[in-house]
Amino acid sequence: MSTGTRSKRRGKKSDEKRGGEFAERVVKIKRCAAVVKGGRRFSFAALVVVGDGKGKVGWGYGKANEVPPSVEKAVKEGTRSMMTVPLVESSIPHQVIGHYSAAQVVLVPATPGTGIIAGAAVRAVCETAGIQDILTKSFGSNNPVTLVKATFAALEQLRPKLDVERLRGVTLP
Protein backbone atom coordinates (compact mmCIF):
# COMPACT_ATOMS: atom_id res chain seq x y z
CA MET A 1 0.00 0.00 0.00
CA SER A 2 2.72 2.49 0.89
CA THR A 3 5.01 1.50 -2.00
CA GLY A 4 2.48 2.82 -4.56
CA THR A 5 2.46 6.28 -3.01
CA ARG A 6 6.24 6.28 -2.68
CA SER A 7 6.79 5.63 -6.38
CA LYS A 8 4.31 8.36 -7.33
CA ARG A 9 6.07 10.92 -5.16
CA ARG A 10 9.49 9.86 -6.39
CA GLY A 11 8.47 10.42 -10.02
CA LYS A 12 7.65 14.05 -9.29
CA LYS A 13 10.64 14.77 -7.08
CA SER A 14 13.39 13.44 -9.29
CA ASP A 15 13.00 16.02 -12.07
CA GLU A 16 16.56 17.20 -11.59
CA LYS A 17 19.62 17.98 -13.68
CA ARG A 18 22.51 15.55 -13.63
CA GLY A 19 25.85 16.76 -14.88
CA GLY A 20 24.28 20.08 -15.87
CA GLU A 21 22.92 18.93 -19.23
CA PHE A 22 20.16 16.30 -18.94
CA ALA A 23 16.93 16.28 -16.92
CA GLU A 24 15.83 12.89 -15.64
CA ARG A 25 12.36 11.76 -14.71
CA VAL A 26 11.70 8.54 -12.79
CA VAL A 27 8.52 7.12 -14.32
CA LYS A 28 8.18 3.84 -12.41
CA ILE A 29 9.98 1.87 -9.73
CA LYS A 30 9.01 -1.79 -9.43
CA ARG A 31 9.80 -4.02 -6.48
CA CYS A 32 10.36 -7.72 -7.10
CA ALA A 33 10.57 -10.35 -4.36
CA ALA A 34 12.43 -13.65 -4.64
CA VAL A 35 11.60 -16.14 -1.93
CA VAL A 36 14.77 -17.66 -0.47
CA LYS A 37 15.58 -19.83 2.53
CA GLY A 38 15.71 -16.95 5.01
CA GLY A 39 12.66 -15.08 3.73
CA ARG A 40 12.21 -12.69 0.84
CA ARG A 41 14.99 -10.99 -1.11
CA PHE A 42 13.85 -7.75 -2.76
CA SER A 43 15.22 -6.21 -5.92
CA PHE A 44 14.17 -3.04 -7.72
CA ALA A 45 13.70 -2.04 -11.36
CA ALA A 46 13.50 1.62 -12.42
CA LEU A 47 12.18 3.17 -15.64
CA VAL A 48 13.71 6.59 -16.25
CA VAL A 49 13.23 9.11 -19.06
CA VAL A 50 16.20 11.41 -19.77
CA GLY A 51 16.22 14.52 -21.96
CA ASP A 52 17.76 17.94 -22.52
CA GLY A 53 14.50 19.86 -23.03
CA LYS A 54 15.57 20.88 -26.54
CA GLY A 55 14.50 17.88 -28.60
CA LYS A 56 16.79 15.09 -27.34
CA VAL A 57 15.22 12.35 -25.26
CA GLY A 58 15.91 8.73 -24.29
CA TRP A 59 14.68 6.08 -21.87
CA GLY A 60 16.41 3.50 -19.74
CA TYR A 61 15.48 0.53 -17.59
CA GLY A 62 17.80 -0.46 -14.75
CA LYS A 63 17.68 -3.26 -12.19
CA ALA A 64 19.57 -3.56 -8.90
CA ASN A 65 19.18 -4.65 -5.28
CA GLU A 66 18.57 -1.07 -4.11
CA VAL A 67 16.63 1.85 -5.63
CA PRO A 68 19.46 4.41 -6.19
CA PRO A 69 21.71 2.03 -8.18
CA SER A 70 18.76 0.94 -10.33
CA VAL A 71 17.95 4.58 -11.11
CA GLU A 72 21.62 5.29 -11.93
CA LYS A 73 21.73 2.31 -14.31
CA ALA A 74 18.53 3.47 -15.99
CA VAL A 75 19.87 7.03 -16.40
CA LYS A 76 23.08 5.68 -17.90
CA GLU A 77 21.14 3.54 -20.39
CA GLY A 78 18.80 6.46 -21.16
CA THR A 79 21.65 8.80 -22.05
CA ARG A 80 23.04 6.12 -24.39
CA SER A 81 19.71 5.64 -26.19
CA MET A 82 19.01 9.32 -26.96
CA MET A 83 17.03 10.28 -30.06
CA THR A 84 16.25 13.66 -31.59
CA VAL A 85 12.63 14.81 -31.78
CA PRO A 86 11.76 17.39 -34.47
CA LEU A 87 10.00 20.34 -32.85
CA VAL A 88 7.88 23.03 -34.52
CA GLU A 89 7.86 26.03 -32.17
CA SER A 90 6.78 24.31 -28.92
CA SER A 91 4.92 21.34 -30.40
CA ILE A 92 5.37 18.45 -32.86
CA PRO A 93 5.11 18.75 -36.67
CA HIS A 94 2.09 16.46 -37.23
CA GLN A 95 -0.24 13.90 -35.65
CA VAL A 96 1.24 10.46 -35.09
CA ILE A 97 0.21 7.12 -33.55
CA GLY A 98 2.66 4.86 -31.72
CA HIS A 99 2.16 1.20 -30.85
CA TYR A 100 4.02 -1.06 -28.48
CA SER A 101 2.59 -4.38 -27.31
CA ALA A 102 -0.96 -3.66 -26.04
CA ALA A 103 -0.39 0.11 -25.68
CA GLN A 104 -1.32 2.68 -28.29
CA VAL A 105 -0.53 6.40 -27.95
CA VAL A 106 -1.88 9.20 -30.16
CA LEU A 107 0.12 12.45 -30.20
CA VAL A 108 -1.56 15.55 -31.69
CA PRO A 109 0.16 18.94 -32.13
CA ALA A 110 -1.45 21.81 -30.21
CA THR A 111 -1.43 25.60 -30.45
CA PRO A 112 0.94 27.56 -28.20
CA GLY A 113 -0.39 27.95 -24.67
CA THR A 114 -2.26 24.63 -24.60
CA GLY A 115 0.27 22.85 -22.38
CA ILE A 116 0.90 19.13 -22.10
CA ILE A 117 -2.38 17.24 -21.96
CA ALA A 118 -1.16 13.74 -21.10
CA GLY A 119 -0.98 11.05 -18.46
CA ALA A 120 2.03 10.64 -16.20
CA ALA A 121 4.15 8.34 -18.39
CA VAL A 122 3.56 10.21 -21.67
CA ARG A 123 3.94 13.56 -19.87
CA ALA A 124 7.39 12.57 -18.60
CA VAL A 125 8.54 11.85 -22.15
CA CYS A 126 7.08 15.08 -23.55
CA GLU A 127 8.49 17.30 -20.79
CA THR A 128 12.02 15.91 -20.99
CA ALA A 129 11.93 16.16 -24.80
CA GLY A 130 11.07 19.86 -24.61
CA ILE A 131 7.55 19.60 -26.05
CA GLN A 132 5.42 22.25 -24.33
CA ASP A 133 2.11 22.08 -26.25
CA ILE A 134 0.63 18.69 -27.15
CA LEU A 135 -2.58 16.69 -26.89
CA THR A 136 -2.27 12.96 -26.23
CA LYS A 137 -4.53 9.97 -25.76
CA SER A 138 -3.53 6.47 -24.75
CA PHE A 139 -5.48 3.31 -25.53
CA GLY A 140 -5.13 -0.28 -24.39
CA SER A 141 -2.59 -0.96 -21.68
CA ASN A 142 -1.97 1.59 -18.94
CA ASN A 143 1.36 0.02 -17.95
CA PRO A 144 3.90 2.91 -17.73
CA VAL A 145 6.67 0.84 -19.36
CA THR A 146 4.63 0.03 -22.45
CA LEU A 147 3.23 3.58 -22.62
CA VAL A 148 6.75 5.05 -22.64
CA LYS A 149 7.83 2.61 -25.36
CA ALA A 150 4.70 3.40 -27.43
CA THR A 151 5.38 7.13 -27.05
CA PHE A 152 8.94 6.64 -28.30
CA ALA A 153 7.60 4.59 -31.22
CA ALA A 154 5.36 7.55 -32.09
CA LEU A 155 8.17 10.11 -31.74
CA GLU A 156 10.38 8.05 -34.08
CA GLN A 157 7.76 8.46 -36.83
CA LEU A 158 7.87 12.26 -36.73
CA ARG A 159 9.30 14.00 -39.81
CA PRO A 160 9.88 17.75 -40.20
CA LYS A 161 8.18 19.50 -43.13
CA LEU A 162 11.48 20.12 -44.94
CA ASP A 163 12.41 16.42 -44.88
CA VAL A 164 9.02 15.41 -46.32
CA GLU A 165 9.34 18.04 -49.10
CA ARG A 166 12.83 16.84 -49.95
CA LEU A 167 11.88 13.14 -49.98
CA ARG A 168 8.76 13.68 -52.11
CA GLY A 169 10.27 16.33 -54.36
CA VAL A 170 7.37 18.74 -53.86
CA THR A 171 6.64 21.88 -51.88
CA LEU A 172 3.97 21.64 -49.19
CA PRO A 173 1.69 24.56 -48.21
C-alpha positions as CSV (number, residue, x, y, z in Angstrom):
1,M,0.0,0.0,0.0
2,S,2.7,2.5,0.9
3,T,5.0,1.5,-2.0
4,G,2.5,2.8,-4.6
5,T,2.5,6.3,-3.0
6,R,6.2,6.3,-2.7
7,S,6.8,5.6,-6.4
8,K,4.3,8.4,-7.3
9,R,6.1,10.9,-5.2
10,R,9.5,9.9,-6.4
11,G,8.5,10.4,-10.0
12,K,7.6,14.0,-9.3
13,K,10.6,14.8,-7.1
14,S,13.4,13.4,-9.3
15,D,13.0,16.0,-12.1
16,E,16.6,17.2,-11.6
17,K,19.6,18.0,-13.7
18,R,22.5,15.5,-13.6
19,G,25.8,16.8,-14.9
20,G,24.3,20.1,-15.9
21,E,22.9,18.9,-19.2
22,F,20.2,16.3,-18.9
23,A,16.9,16.3,-16.9
24,E,15.8,12.9,-15.6
25,R,12.4,11.8,-14.7
26,V,11.7,8.5,-12.8
27,V,8.5,7.1,-14.3
28,K,8.2,3.8,-12.4
29,I,10.0,1.9,-9.7
30,K,9.0,-1.8,-9.4
31,R,9.8,-4.0,-6.5
32,C,10.4,-7.7,-7.1
33,A,10.6,-10.3,-4.4
34,A,12.4,-13.7,-4.6
35,V,11.6,-16.1,-1.9
36,V,14.8,-17.7,-0.5
37,K,15.6,-19.8,2.5
38,G,15.7,-16.9,5.0
39,G,12.7,-15.1,3.7
40,R,12.2,-12.7,0.8
41,R,15.0,-11.0,-1.1
42,F,13.8,-7.8,-2.8
43,S,15.2,-6.2,-5.9
44,F,14.2,-3.0,-7.7
45,A,13.7,-2.0,-11.4
46,A,13.5,1.6,-12.4
47,L,12.2,3.2,-15.6
48,V,13.7,6.6,-16.2
49,V,13.2,9.1,-19.1
50,V,16.2,11.4,-19.8
51,G,16.2,14.5,-22.0
52,D,17.8,17.9,-22.5
53,G,14.5,19.9,-23.0
54,K,15.6,20.9,-26.5
55,G,14.5,17.9,-28.6
56,K,16.8,15.1,-27.3
57,V,15.2,12.3,-25.3
58,G,15.9,8.7,-24.3
59,W,14.7,6.1,-21.9
60,G,16.4,3.5,-19.7
61,Y,15.5,0.5,-17.6
62,G,17.8,-0.5,-14.8
63,K,17.7,-3.3,-12.2
64,A,19.6,-3.6,-8.9
65,N,19.2,-4.7,-5.3
66,E,18.6,-1.1,-4.1
67,V,16.6,1.8,-5.6
68,P,19.5,4.4,-6.2
69,P,21.7,2.0,-8.2
70,S,18.8,0.9,-10.3
71,V,17.9,4.6,-11.1
72,E,21.6,5.3,-11.9
73,K,21.7,2.3,-14.3
74,A,18.5,3.5,-16.0
75,V,19.9,7.0,-16.4
76,K,23.1,5.7,-17.9
77,E,21.1,3.5,-20.4
78,G,18.8,6.5,-21.2
79,T,21.7,8.8,-22.0
80,R,23.0,6.1,-24.4
81,S,19.7,5.6,-26.2
82,M,19.0,9.3,-27.0
83,M,17.0,10.3,-30.1
84,T,16.2,13.7,-31.6
85,V,12.6,14.8,-31.8
86,P,11.8,17.4,-34.5
87,L,10.0,20.3,-32.8
88,V,7.9,23.0,-34.5
89,E,7.9,26.0,-32.2
90,S,6.8,24.3,-28.9
91,S,4.9,21.3,-30.4
92,I,5.4,18.5,-32.9
93,P,5.1,18.8,-36.7
94,H,2.1,16.5,-37.2
95,Q,-0.2,13.9,-35.6
96,V,1.2,10.5,-35.1
97,I,0.2,7.1,-33.6
98,G,2.7,4.9,-31.7
99,H,2.2,1.2,-30.8
100,Y,4.0,-1.1,-28.5
101,S,2.6,-4.4,-27.3
102,A,-1.0,-3.7,-26.0
103,A,-0.4,0.1,-25.7
104,Q,-1.3,2.7,-28.3
105,V,-0.5,6.4,-27.9
106,V,-1.9,9.2,-30.2
107,L,0.1,12.5,-30.2
108,V,-1.6,15.5,-31.7
109,P,0.2,18.9,-32.1
110,A,-1.4,21.8,-30.2
111,T,-1.4,25.6,-30.4
112,P,0.9,27.6,-28.2
113,G,-0.4,27.9,-24.7
114,T,-2.3,24.6,-24.6
115,G,0.3,22.9,-22.4
116,I,0.9,19.1,-22.1
117,I,-2.4,17.2,-22.0
118,A,-1.2,13.7,-21.1
119,G,-1.0,11.0,-18.5
120,A,2.0,10.6,-16.2
121,A,4.2,8.3,-18.4
122,V,3.6,10.2,-21.7
123,R,3.9,13.6,-19.9
124,A,7.4,12.6,-18.6
125,V,8.5,11.8,-22.2
126,C,7.1,15.1,-23.6
127,E,8.5,17.3,-20.8
128,T,12.0,15.9,-21.0
129,A,11.9,16.2,-24.8
130,G,11.1,19.9,-24.6
131,I,7.6,19.6,-26.1
132,Q,5.4,22.2,-24.3
133,D,2.1,22.1,-26.2
134,I,0.6,18.7,-27.1
135,L,-2.6,16.7,-26.9
136,T,-2.3,13.0,-26.2
137,K,-4.5,10.0,-25.8
138,S,-3.5,6.5,-24.7
139,F,-5.5,3.3,-25.5
140,G,-5.1,-0.3,-24.4
141,S,-2.6,-1.0,-21.7
142,N,-2.0,1.6,-18.9
143,N,1.4,0.0,-17.9
144,P,3.9,2.9,-17.7
145,V,6.7,0.8,-19.4
146,T,4.6,0.0,-22.5
147,L,3.2,3.6,-22.6
148,V,6.8,5.0,-22.6
149,K,7.8,2.6,-25.4
150,A,4.7,3.4,-27.4
151,T,5.4,7.1,-27.0
152,F,8.9,6.6,-28.3
153,A,7.6,4.6,-31.2
154,A,5.4,7.6,-32.1
155,L,8.2,10.1,-31.7
156,E,10.4,8.0,-34.1
157,Q,7.8,8.5,-36.8
158,L,7.9,12.3,-36.7
159,R,9.3,14.0,-39.8
160,P,9.9,17.7,-40.2
161,K,8.2,19.5,-43.1
162,L,11.5,20.1,-44.9
163,D,12.4,16.4,-44.9
164,V,9.0,15.4,-46.3
165,E,9.3,18.0,-49.1
166,R,12.8,16.8,-50.0
167,L,11.9,13.1,-50.0
168,R,8.8,13.7,-52.1
169,G,10.3,16.3,-54.4
170,V,7.4,18.7,-53.9
171,T,6.6,21.9,-51.9
172,L,4.0,21.6,-49.2
173,P,1.7,24.6,-48.2
